[in-house]
Amino acid sequence: MSAIHLARSFLFVPANRPERYAKALASGADAVIIDLEDAVAPDAKTAARQQLAQGFASLSAADRTRVLVRINADGTPWQEDDLQLLAQLAQGGLAGVVLPKVESAAEISRVSARVGHNCALLPMLESAAGLAALDSLAGGEGVTRLVFGNLDFQADLGMACGPDEAELQPVRLALVLASRRAGLAAPVDGVTPGTDDLAQLQRDAERSRRGGFGAKLCIHPTQVAAVHAAFAPSPEQLAWASRVVAGFELAQGGVFSVDGRMVDAPVVKLAKQMLRRTSVLSKE
C-alpha cells in the first residue's frame, strides 16, 4: 500500500509558504497537503503556483511520495492553471491531488485525465450536492480516499453544530459506508479548527476512529501527534488482538473464547486487521 492509503494525518501547508514545506514534512505527519485553495488569497494564486513549482522541485523523491496538492474547485477561474502545473508535478512524483467541493464524477474524471493514473485523487465532500453523489464520487477514476470538509459542509447547509458535531454523524457514516462499498481506504475526517485545544482535537480524533475513519486533516503541526495517538491501538488492544489470533490458531477453526467472551469470525478479522496495520505502520 502507498503512503496515502495508510496515512493517518494529512497536514495542510499554504502553497505560498514554500519555506514551510520541509518543516511540514519533518513534523511527523504521514502526508502533507500543499494548499492552493483556501490558504491562498485570489490575488496570490499565480505567485503561489510558481512558488509551489520551485518548492516541489527541491523536495527529495521520498518526500514527494507524501505530498499532495489541494487545487481550486471546479468552475473557479484558477483550476485550469492549477491543472497545468499538476500535470508537471505528477510526472515528477507527486503523490496525490485533493479536490475541493466535488459534486460529480465528471469533475474527478477531468482531473484524472490531466494528472494520470499514478496520482491518487482525494475528493472532498463539502456540500449537499456532493453528499447526494457520494457513491459516484467514491467510484470515480483514480479515487483513493474520500475526505470530509466538515466546516464547508456546515456552511453549505446553514448548520450551527455543537463542539462534538453530533449533527454531522449521519454524514460521517455515509462517507464510511461509501468508502467501504467502493473498496477504498478508510476516509479522512475534517479539521479541528482550534489549534490550542488539544483536548477537543483528541475527542474529535477518537470519534473519527470509532466511526470508521482512518485519518484526519490537521491545520497545525502540534495536532499531528495527538491524531496519531488517537488512531493507534492501545497496548491493551494489541495484547487482546494477539490473544484472539493465538486462540484462533489453537482452535483450528473451532469455537473458542478470549477474556471470557466468545470469539467468532468477525472478531478474528478485526484482530488480524489491527495487528496487520500496526505492523505496516511500524515499518514506515
N, C-alpha and C positions, 0 to 999 in steps of 0.2 A: 504493500500500500504506500501511497505517496504521503509526503508531509502534510498535504492539505486534507487528505482523508482522515488522518489521525489527529490533527491539530485540536487542542482544547482551548487555546487562546488565540484571538486574532486582534492584534494591536494596531490601532489607527495612527498614522503619522501624516501631517499635511504634505502634499506634493511640493509646495513651495518652501519647504524647510529641509532641503537635502542634507544639511548638517546633522539632522536628526535620524536619518535612515540607519546609519551604523549603530547609533545608540539604541534605536528600537529593536534592531536585530540582536543586539547584545543584552537585551533586557530579560531574556529568558522566555519571551513569547514564542509560541510554536510557529506562528505565522505573523507577518506584518502586512497591513493594507496601506499602501500609499494612496492618499485620497485626493482626487481631482474634483470631487463634487462639493460636499457641504463645507469642507475645510478651506476652500479657496474661493475668494470673492470673484464676482463676474469679471471685473476689470483686471484680475490677476491670472486668469485661466491660461492665456497664451504663454506668459512667462513661466507658469508652473509646469506646463508641458516641456518647455525647454530645460528647466531645472531637473525634471524627472528623467529626461533622456540622458543628461550628463551624469546625474547621480546614479542611475541604474548601471551605466557603463563602468562605474568604479567598483561595483559590487563583485564579490567572488562568485564563481559558478555555484558553490554550495549555498551561499546566501540567496541567490536568485531562486532556488527551489522552494524558498519560504516566503517569497514576495508576491503579493497580489496588488492590483491597481483597481480602485473604485473609479469608474468613469462617470461622466454626467449622463443623466437619464435620456431615454429615447424621446425625441421631439424637441430637445433643447438645442440651441444654436451651437453648442460646444461638442456634441457627441461625435460628429464626423471627424473632427480634428483629433479627438481622443483616440478614435479607432485607427486612424492612420498611424499614430505613434505606437499604439499597442501591437499593430501588425509587425512593427520592427522589434519591439521588446520581446514578443513571443518567439521570434527567431533567435533571440539572444538568451532564451531560457526562462522567461517569465513564467511563474507557476500558475497564476490564475487571474481572473477578472471578476470583480464584484459588480453586479448590475443593479443599480438602484431603481426602485419604483416600477418594477417589471409587472406588466399586466397581460402579456400574451406570449405564447411560444414563438411567434414570429419575431419578436424583439430579440429573443435568445438566438434564433437561427441567424439573424443578421450579424450578430456579434461573432458567433461561432465561425461563420464564413470568412471573417476577417482575420481572426487570430489562430485558426487551425485547431486540429484535434488534440494537440499536446498541451493545450492551455485549459485548465479547469475553469468552469463557469459556475459562479455562485449567485443566483438571482435572489434579490431581496423582496420579501413580502412586506409592502408598506401601505396597502390600500384595500378597500372593499373589493374593487375590481380584481386586484391580484389574488385575493382570497377565493373569489369565485372561479378563478382559472388555475387554482393551485395544482391540481393533478397534471394539467398540461404543462405547467411550468416545471414541475418535478421531472417530467418525461422529456424535457427539451434537449436538443442536441448539445452534448458536451457538459451537461449539468452534473456537478459532483456533489454539491450540498446546497440546501436551502438555508437562507438567512432571514431572521425576523428583524425588521426595522420597527421596533416597538413604539418609539416616540412618534415617527411619522404616521404609523398606523392609527395611533390615538388621535392625532391631528386630523387625519382624513375623515374619521368618523365623529369628530367632535366630542371625544370621550374625555373624562376627567378621572383617571384611575387613581386609586389609593396607592400608598407606598408598596404594597405587595402585588399590585397589578392583578388582583384576583379576577377582575373583569375580563382580562385577556386570556384566561386559562383555556377557553374553548378554541381560541385561535392557535395557541401554542400546541394543543393536542392535534389540531388539523395539520400543522406543519410536521409533527412527528409521524402521523399516520400517512400523509402523502409521501414522505421520505421512505417509509417502510414499503409502501406499495410500489414505489419506483425502484427499489433496491439501492437507494442512495445511502451514503454515510449519514449518521445522525445529524440533525440540523444544528445550526449555530444560533444561539439566543442573542437578544439585543443587548443594548448597553445599560449600565447603571450610571446615570449622569453625575451623581455626587462622588467626586474623586476623593473627598476626605472622609467619606462614610464607609469604612471597610466592613463594618458590621452589616450594613444594608447590602453591600456587594456580596458578602458571604451568604446571606439569606437568599439573595437572588440566584447566585450560582448553584446553591444546593437545591433550590426549587427547579432550576433548569435540569440538573442531573436526575432528580426524582421523576421529572416529567418526560424523560426520554431524549433530552438534548445531549449532544456530545461536545459542545463547545460554547464559548461566549465571546462577544465582542468586548474589547477593552479600549478605553479612551485615554488611559494614563498607565505608564509602566508599573506604578505601585499596585495596580489592580491584578497584575498577572499572577503573582504567587498565590493570592487568595483564590483565584479561579482554578488554578491547578490543584490546590488542596481540596477544593470542593468536588472536583471531578475524579480525584484519586480515591480508590478504595482504601478504607482504614485497615490497619494491621489486623484487626479483629475480623473484618470482612474477608481479607485474603486468607486468613487461617481457616475460616469457615469454608471458603471455596476449595481449599486444599483438602479438607476433610471430606467434603462432598465427592470430589473426584476420586480420592483414595477409596472411599466407601463404594463408589460405583464400580471400580475395578475389582474390588474384592467380591462384590455381589454377583459379578459376571452377568449383569442384566436382570438380576432378581430384585425383589423389594428389599429396601434397607432404610435405616433411619440415621439421622445425624442430630446430635444435641436433643434427642427425644422427639424429633419431628420426622414424619415420613417424607422420603425424598422420591420424586417422580422425574420423568424425562425433562420437563421444562426447567426444573430446579438445577438439574445436572448441566443443561445447556447454558443457563445463566452463570453458573460457577466456572465453566470452561471459558466462556467469553471474558469473564472478569480476569482470569489468570492469563489468558492469551493477550489481552490488550495491555495488561500491566507488563508482561514480558516484552512486548514490542516497544512500548514507550521507554522502558528502561535501557533499550539499546540505542535510542535516538541520541 
